[in-house]
Amino acid sequence: MSTSTSQQILAILHSVLSEFGSRLNIHGGSKVLVSDTSLAQALYELTEPVRTPFGPTLTVASQEQPDASQVSHIPNATVLAADKLAMDHYTHAVFGVSGEDPKYIFGGIKHTIYALQPKGYAVIVALKQETKKVGSAGSAADGEGEGGFQVSLDDKMKYQSKGRINNLEDALYYAGFERGRVKKLEDKKAVVDGVDVEAQVFLAMKWDQLTA
């Protein structure tokens, strides 16, 4: 994820936490799972009012080889392989999305719901981009296909799932979040370095009938 993309996601996340912080209730004893190092750094800074010497703890879920040096500068932060996460362990999860391969996103959401405690909250921030022709060809990692086309996340999901998953909300249900436990917020907007940014934001609670 590029630096500019990270800054855009962080700007939206700051807005979400300002509005819903009391509902999410992240505190010094929270165990927070995040999708990348920039989110860990941001949450460390944003939780200063409730921070203790011991937490909240921050864990970066890596879908590649974990590298502890990525978070060596962030107190109470670690990096773990996504497939090594403990089940029902984390109180919160924050997942940033910006046009990655849907397989990466599906995998990240599945790992998230597995690792969340029952009644734990996930915050998913997905930068919006339209399918359109752009000035020059780019890489798939940047959300741009061959021939100079930028492809929206929804269109990528429809294509890769052969129509079974039409958008990010569908992906949350497909991964295991229950209907009625996913709240889609109004699209959030921010201006980052003079660029207008818009994102979809979801709050999703892991539900377990045994602990309801």
C-alpha positions in Angstrom: 0.0 0.0 0.0 1.5 3.4 -1.0 2.1 6.1 1.5 -0.5 8.4 -0.1 -3.1 5.6 0.1 -2.3 4.9 3.7 -2.7 8.6 4.6 -6.1 8.6 2.9 -7.3 5.6 4.9 -6.0 7.1 8.1 -7.8 10.3 7.5 -11.1 8.4 7.1 -10.3 6.2 10.1 -9.7 9.3 12.3 -13.2 10.6 11.3 -14.8 7.2 12.1 -13.1 7.0 15.5 -14.1 10.6 16.3 -17.7 9.7 15.6 -18.0 6.1 16.9 -15.1 5.9 19.5 -17.5 5.6 22.4 -19.4 2.8 20.8 -16.2 0.9 19.9 -14.8 1.5 23.3 -11.1 0.8 22.6 -9.3 1.1 26.0 -6.1 0.1 27.7 -7.0 -3.5 27.9 -8.2 -3.9 24.3 -6.5 -6.3 21.9 -6.6 -4.7 18.4 -5.9 -6.5 15.2 -4.9 -4.4 12.2 -4.2 -5.0 8.5 -0.9 -3.0 8.2 1.8 -1.2 10.1 0.4 2.3 9.3 -2.8 1.5 11.0 -1.0 0.2 14.1 1.0 3.4 14.3 -2.2 5.5 13.9 -4.1 3.6 16.5 -1.2 3.9 18.9 -1.4 7.6 18.6 -5.2 7.9 18.6 -5.5 5.8 21.8 -3.2 8.1 23.8 -6.0 9.2 26.1 -6.8 5.6 27.2 -3.3 4.1 26.8 -1.5 2.3 29.6 2.1 0.9 29.7 0.5 -2.4 28.7 -2.0 -1.6 26.1 -4.0 -1.5 24.1 -2.0 -4.2 22.3 -1.7 -4.0 18.5 -1.2 -6.9 16.2 -0.5 -6.6 12.5 -1.9 -9.6 10.6 0.5 -10.3 7.8 -0.5 -12.4 4.8 3.2 -12.6 3.9 6.2 -13.5 5.9 6.0 -11.6 9.3 8.7 -9.0 9.9 8.9 -7.8 13.5 11.1 -4.9 12.5 8.0 -3.3 10.9 6.6 -2.5 14.4 9.7 -2.3 16.5 9.1 1.4 17.0 5.5 1.0 18.2 5.1 0.0 21.9 2.9 -3.1 22.5 2.8 -4.0 18.8 3.6 -7.3 17.2 3.4 -8.9 13.7 1.9 -12.3 13.2 1.2 -14.5 10.2 -2.6 -14.2 9.4 -3.0 -18.0 9.5 -1.4 -18.2 12.9 -3.9 -15.8 14.7 -5.6 -17.2 17.8 -9.3 -17.8 17.5 -11.7 -15.6 19.5 -8.8 -13.5 20.8 -9.1 -9.9 19.7 -11.6 -7.3 20.9 -11.3 -5.1 17.8 -10.0 -5.3 14.2 -9.3 -2.5 11.8 -9.0 -3.4 8.1 -8.0 -0.9 5.4 -8.8 -1.6 1.7 -7.7 0.3 -1.3 -8.2 -1.8 -4.5 -6.2 -4.9 -3.6 -6.8 -8.2 -5.1 -10.2 -9.5 -3.9 -8.5 -12.8 -2.8 -6.4 -10.8 -0.4 -9.5 -9.0 0.9 -11.5 -12.2 1.3 -8.7 -13.8 3.1 -8.2 -10.8 5.4 -11.9 -10.7 6.3 -12.0 -14.4 7.0 -8.9 -14.2 9.3 -10.6 -11.2 11.0 -13.8 -12.9 11.9 -11.9 -16.0 13.1 -9.7 -14.0 15.4 -12.3 -11.6 16.8 -13.9 -12.4 20.2 -17.7 -12.8 20.2 -19.2 -9.3 20.3 -15.9 -7.9 19.0 -16.0 -5.1 16.5 -14.4 -4.9 13.1 -14.0 -1.5 11.3 -13.5 -1.8 7.5 -12.4 1.2 5.5 -12.5 0.9 1.7 -11.4 3.7 -0.5 -13.8 4.3 -3.3 -12.7 4.3 -7.0 -14.7 3.9 -10.1 -14.1 1.7 -13.1 -12.8 4.1 -15.7 -10.1 4.7 -18.3 -7.0 6.4 -17.0 -4.1 8.1 -18.6 -1.7 5.2 -18.7 -1.6 1.5 -17.9 -0.9 0.6 -14.3 -0.5 -2.4 -12.2 -3.2 -4.6 -10.7 -1.9 -3.8 -7.2 -2.8 -0.2 -7.8 -6.3 -1.0 -8.9 -5.5 -0.3 -12.6 -5.7 -3.0 -15.2 -3.9 -3.5 -18.5 -4.8 -1.0 -21.2 -5.0 2.0 -18.8 -8.2 1.1 -17.0 -8.8 1.5 -13.3 -11.2 -1.2 -12.0 -13.4 -0.6 -9.0 -13.3 -3.0 -6.1 -17.0 -4.1 -6.7 -16.3 -5.0 -10.3 -13.2 -7.0 -9.3 -15.2 -8.9 -6.7 -18.0 -9.6 -9.2 -15.5 -10.9 -11.7 -13.4 -13.1 -9.4 -16.4 -14.5 -7.6 -18.3 -15.1 -10.9 -21.2 -13.0 -9.6 -21.6 -14.6 -6.2 -20.2 -11.5 -4.4 -21.2 -8.1 -5.7 -19.6 -5.7 -3.2 -17.7 -5.5 0.1 -20.9 -5.9 2.2 -21.5 -9.2 0.4 -17.9 -10.2 1.2 -18.5 -9.6 4.9 -21.5 -11.9 4.9 -19.7 -14.5 2.8 -16.8 -14.5 5.3 -19.2 -15.2 8.2 -20.5 -12.0 9.7 -24.3 -12.3 10.3 -26.9 -10.1 8.7 -28.1 -7.5 11.2 -24.6 -7.3 12.7 -23.1 -5.3 9.8 -23.7 -1.5 9.7 -22.8 0.4 6.6 -22.1 4.0 7.4 -22.7 6.9 5.2 -19.8 7.3 2.8 -17.0 9.2 4.6 -15.1 12.0 2.9 -11.8 13.7 3.6 -9.3 16.0 1.8 -5.7 14.7 1.9 -2.9 16.8 0.4 -5.5 18.6 -1.7 -7.1 15.4 -3.0 -10.8 14.6 -2.3 -11.1 11.1 -0.8 -14.2 9.1 -0.3 -14.6 5.7 1.4 -17.1 3.0 2.3 -17.0 2.2 6.0 -18.5 -0.8 7.7 -18.8 -1.6 11.4 -19.3 -5.3 11.9 -19.8 -7.3 15.1 -18.9 -10.9 15.4 -21.9 -12.7 16.9 -22.0 -16.0 18.7 -25.4 -17.4 19.8 -23.7 -19.2 22.7 -22.6 -15.9 24.2 -25.6 -13.7 23.2 
